[in-house]
Amino acid sequence: MLTFNKTHRRSAGDTLIEVLFAITIFSFIVVTALSLMNQGVAASQRSLETTLVRQQIDGQAEVLRFLHQSYVQAYQSGQTFNLTDGVSSPAEEYYKIIQFVSPGGLGSRTYASPFGATAKCIIPSDVNKDFVINPVAAKFTDVKVNPTVFKQETDKYAYPQLVYGTGNALASSQGMWVEAVRSPVVGTTAGYIDFHIRACWNVIGSDVPMNLGTIVRLYEPRT
């Protein structure tokens, strides 16, 4: 009889408290692991989006430099521009930008708008004063050219980007825009334009939107 009791005690199962304790520990480990995995996925997603947005911003900067260089070469050769003939060139596109940001122009600014962490993305701050460049066609685009060009970044477009229509026409700019601030005209002193290229979008795992931008200063010739 004594041998039977010892065997019975050794083969008895865990108590209810022991089972609940084991389930609690297991659940804690699983929840922690899932949380770390989600944080890692969100960080990877933000990093990927930042890289893609930088490429979009760099595209704007490079095409602005290209248009500016074309304008300087045309200026030195004494070329003039006819904005009503329906024919354009890279130099003429930059000339449009100069007219756009000149005093009295639609996009005339004395300073750039505030930019940084906000409760939400405001794209852009003033659609009438902002523009974007179609890097494929090297074309200047504002709300006069395309009244609905500026769009808020949405779930369909997870990060700021340019959306094209047929024939590489620029359909919309999702969460990205350019603000230009021209230096005051002082005699024959060479002026410049500061191009504030900006992007804003909502990111995974954060209530604060992501802001990214750069400034390109391009000098203009004056005689």
C-alpha positions as CSV (number, residue, x, y, z in Angstrom):
1,M,0.0,0.0,0.0
2,L,2.8,2.4,0.8
3,T,4.4,1.8,-2.6
4,F,1.1,2.6,-4.4
5,N,0.8,6.0,-2.6
6,K,4.3,7.2,-3.6
7,T,3.7,6.2,-7.2
8,H,0.3,8.0,-7.2
9,R,1.8,11.3,-5.9
10,R,4.6,11.2,-8.4
11,S,2.1,10.8,-11.3
12,A,-0.3,13.5,-10.1
13,G,-0.8,16.5,-12.6
14,D,-0.1,20.2,-12.0
15,T,-2.4,22.2,-9.9
16,L,-4.7,24.9,-11.4
17,I,-2.5,27.6,-10.0
18,E,0.6,26.2,-11.7
19,V,-1.2,25.9,-15.0
20,L,-2.5,29.5,-14.8
21,F,1.0,30.7,-13.9
22,A,2.5,28.9,-16.9
23,I,-0.1,30.4,-19.2
24,T,0.5,33.9,-17.9
25,I,4.3,33.6,-18.4
26,F,3.8,32.2,-21.9
27,S,1.3,34.9,-22.8
28,F,3.7,37.6,-21.6
29,I,6.5,36.2,-23.7
30,V,4.3,36.0,-26.8
31,V,2.9,39.6,-26.4
32,T,6.4,40.9,-25.9
33,A,7.7,39.1,-28.9
34,L,4.8,40.4,-31.1
35,S,5.3,43.9,-29.8
36,L,9.0,43.8,-30.7
37,M,8.2,42.4,-34.1
38,N,5.6,45.1,-34.8
39,Q,8.1,47.8,-33.7
40,G,10.7,46.3,-36.0
41,V,8.3,46.2,-39.0
42,A,7.2,49.8,-38.4
43,A,10.8,51.0,-38.1
44,S,11.7,49.2,-41.4
45,Q,8.6,50.7,-43.1
46,R,9.5,54.2,-42.0
47,S,13.1,53.7,-43.1
48,L,11.9,52.5,-46.6
49,E,9.4,55.3,-46.9
50,T,12.1,57.9,-45.9
51,T,14.4,56.5,-48.6
52,L,11.7,56.7,-51.3
53,V,10.7,60.2,-50.3
54,R,14.3,61.4,-50.4
55,Q,14.5,60.1,-53.9
56,Q,11.4,62.1,-54.8
57,I,12.9,65.3,-53.2
58,D,16.2,64.7,-54.9
59,G,14.3,64.4,-58.2
60,Q,12.8,67.9,-57.7
61,A,16.2,69.3,-56.8
62,E,18.0,67.9,-59.8
63,V,15.4,69.0,-62.3
64,L,15.4,72.5,-60.8
65,R,19.2,72.7,-61.3
66,F,18.8,71.4,-64.9
67,L,16.1,74.1,-65.7
68,H,18.3,76.8,-64.0
69,Q,21.4,75.8,-66.0
70,S,19.3,75.9,-69.2
71,Y,18.0,79.3,-68.4
72,V,21.5,80.7,-67.6
73,Q,22.8,79.5,-71.0
74,A,19.8,81.0,-72.8
75,Y,20.2,84.2,-70.9
76,Q,23.8,84.5,-71.9
77,S,22.9,84.0,-75.5
78,G,20.2,86.7,-75.3
79,Q,17.4,84.3,-76.0
80,T,13.9,85.6,-75.2
81,F,10.8,83.6,-74.3
82,N,7.3,83.6,-75.7
83,L,4.9,82.2,-73.2
84,T,1.9,82.3,-75.5
85,D,3.2,80.3,-78.5
86,G,2.5,76.8,-76.9
87,V,6.1,75.8,-77.3
88,S,8.4,75.5,-74.3
89,S,11.9,74.5,-73.4
90,P,13.7,73.8,-70.1
91,A,15.0,77.4,-70.1
92,E,11.5,78.7,-70.6
93,E,10.2,76.5,-67.8
94,Y,12.6,78.2,-65.4
95,Y,11.6,81.6,-66.7
96,K,8.0,80.7,-65.8
97,I,9.3,80.0,-62.3
98,I,10.9,83.4,-62.1
99,Q,7.7,85.1,-63.2
100,F,5.8,83.0,-60.7
101,V,7.9,84.1,-57.7
102,S,8.6,87.7,-58.8
103,P,6.9,90.5,-56.9
104,G,3.3,90.6,-58.0
105,G,3.5,87.0,-59.2
106,L,1.1,84.4,-58.0
107,G,3.8,82.6,-56.0
108,S,5.5,85.7,-54.6
109,R,6.7,85.0,-51.0
110,T,8.8,86.9,-48.6
111,Y,9.5,83.9,-46.4
112,A,8.7,80.2,-46.4
113,S,5.8,78.8,-44.3
114,P,6.5,77.0,-41.0
115,F,7.5,73.4,-41.4
116,G,7.9,70.7,-38.8
117,A,6.1,68.3,-36.5
118,T,2.4,69.2,-36.4
119,A,-0.8,67.4,-35.4
120,K,-1.5,66.7,-39.1
121,C,0.0,67.3,-42.5
122,I,-1.3,70.5,-44.3
123,I,-0.5,69.9,-48.0
124,P,0.5,72.5,-48.9
125,S,0.1,75.5,-46.7
126,D,-1.0,77.8,-49.5
127,V,-1.7,76.0,-52.8
128,N,-1.7,79.3,-54.8
129,K,1.9,80.1,-53.8
130,D,3.4,76.6,-54.3
131,F,4.4,74.5,-57.3
132,V,6.0,71.2,-58.3
133,I,8.1,70.1,-61.2
134,N,7.3,67.1,-63.4
135,P,10.8,65.6,-63.6
136,V,9.9,63.4,-66.5
137,A,8.8,66.2,-68.8
138,A,10.7,69.0,-67.0
139,K,7.5,71.0,-66.7
140,F,6.6,73.6,-64.1
141,T,3.1,72.9,-62.6
142,D,1.0,75.0,-60.3
143,V,-2.7,75.3,-59.5
144,K,-3.2,77.4,-62.6
145,V,-1.8,74.7,-64.8
146,N,-3.5,71.9,-62.8
147,P,-6.1,73.1,-60.2
148,T,-6.1,69.7,-58.4
149,V,-2.3,69.0,-58.6
150,F,-1.8,69.1,-54.8
151,K,-3.2,66.2,-52.9
152,Q,-3.0,64.9,-49.3
153,E,-1.0,61.7,-49.0
154,T,-3.5,58.9,-48.5
155,D,-3.5,55.1,-47.8
156,K,-3.4,54.5,-51.5
157,Y,-0.2,56.4,-51.8
158,A,1.6,55.5,-48.6
159,Y,4.3,58.1,-48.9
160,P,4.8,61.5,-50.8
161,Q,5.1,60.9,-54.5
162,L,4.2,62.2,-58.0
163,V,1.3,60.4,-59.7
164,Y,1.3,60.4,-63.5
165,G,-1.4,60.1,-66.0
166,T,-1.3,59.3,-69.7
167,G,1.7,60.4,-71.6
168,N,3.7,61.1,-68.4
169,A,1.5,64.0,-67.7
170,L,1.6,65.0,-64.0
171,A,-1.8,64.1,-62.5
172,S,-1.1,65.0,-58.8
173,S,1.5,65.5,-56.2
174,Q,0.8,63.4,-53.2
175,G,2.1,65.1,-50.0
176,M,5.0,67.0,-51.7
177,W,5.4,70.6,-52.9
178,V,7.9,73.4,-53.5
179,E,7.9,76.9,-51.9
180,A,10.2,79.5,-53.6
181,V,11.5,82.7,-51.9
182,R,13.2,85.2,-54.1
183,S,15.8,87.6,-52.9
184,P,15.0,91.3,-53.1
185,V,16.1,93.0,-56.4
186,V,19.0,95.4,-55.6
187,G,20.3,97.1,-58.6
188,T,22.3,94.8,-60.8
189,T,23.4,92.5,-58.0
190,A,22.9,88.9,-58.9
191,G,19.8,87.6,-57.0
192,Y,18.8,84.1,-56.0
193,I,15.8,81.9,-55.3
194,D,15.6,79.6,-52.4
195,F,13.5,76.6,-53.3
196,H,12.1,74.8,-50.2
197,I,11.3,71.3,-51.3
198,R,9.0,69.7,-48.7
199,A,7.2,66.4,-48.0
200,C,4.8,65.4,-45.2
201,W,3.1,62.1,-44.6
202,N,1.6,59.9,-41.9
203,V,3.8,57.0,-40.7
204,I,3.0,53.7,-39.1
205,G,3.3,53.6,-35.4
206,S,3.3,57.4,-34.8
207,D,0.7,60.0,-34.2
208,V,3.1,62.7,-35.4
209,P,3.5,63.0,-39.2
210,M,6.9,62.7,-40.8
211,N,8.4,65.8,-42.4
212,L,11.3,65.8,-44.8
213,G,12.7,68.5,-47.0
214,T,15.7,70.4,-48.3
215,I,16.5,73.8,-49.6
216,V,18.1,74.5,-53.0
217,R,19.5,78.0,-53.7
218,L,20.0,79.0,-57.3
219,Y,21.4,82.3,-58.5
220,E,20.0,84.2,-61.4
221,P,22.0,86.4,-63.8
222,R,21.2,90.1,-63.9
223,T,22.7,92.8,-66.2
